[in-house]
Amino acid sequence: MTASSLTHRDRAVLRAVAEGRCEINGSCLLVDGLCCADQFAGLRLTTAGLISARPGPAALTTAGYEVLAA
């Protein structure tokens, strides 16, 4: 996934992850304690290698930081 292929929603999710506002709970990405409205955002961003796929607090990967900075 490249910076140009990210949607506005993808960028918003990446910013929320960077701000420490997200958690991965099973297959659900929680933002501020609520399930993300885009049920596939977490899967899409973890599959692209932009956020970690482990349960618990979500974290950007190195690639996630690079794409967000672009």
N, C-alpha and C positions, 0 to 999 in steps of 0.2 A: 504494500500500500504506500502510495506516495502522498506528499503534502497536498498535491493538486487533486487527488482523488478523495480526500476527506470531505465529508459533508459538514455543514455548520454544526449539526448535532454531534458528530464525531469529535469535532474540535472542542465543543462545550464539555463533553464527557471527559476528554483528555485533560482539560483545564481543571475540572472538578477532581479528577484523580490526583493531579499535581498539587492541588490545594489540600489534599488529605480528607476529602469529603465522601469518598466512595469505599465500599466494601464488597467483596465477592462472597456470596453466600450460596453455595451449591452452584446452580446454573444461573442464578439471578445476580445482576449488578445493582447494588443499592446505592442511591445517591441521597445524601442527607437522611438516611434511614428508610427511604421509600424505594420501591422497585422502579428502575429506570423505565420511562414510558416507551422507549424503543427496546423491546424485549430482545432484540438481536444485537444491540450495540456492544454489549460486553463480549459476546461470542465473536463478533466481527473484529473487535479491537484486540482481543487476546489471540485469535487465530492469525492476525496480521503481525503479532509479536510486539504490539505497542504498549500493552499493559500485562502485568503478571497474571498467570492463570491460577495461582494458588489461592485457596480459601483464606479469608481474613481481609485486613486492610488492603485495598487495591494500590498498586504501585506502578508507575511508569517504568518501562524498560529504557535502556539507552536509546533504542530506536524511537521509542515514544517521545522522549525528550527532544531528539533531533527533529522529528516531524513537527512537533508542537512549536519549536523555535523557528522553523522555516516559514 
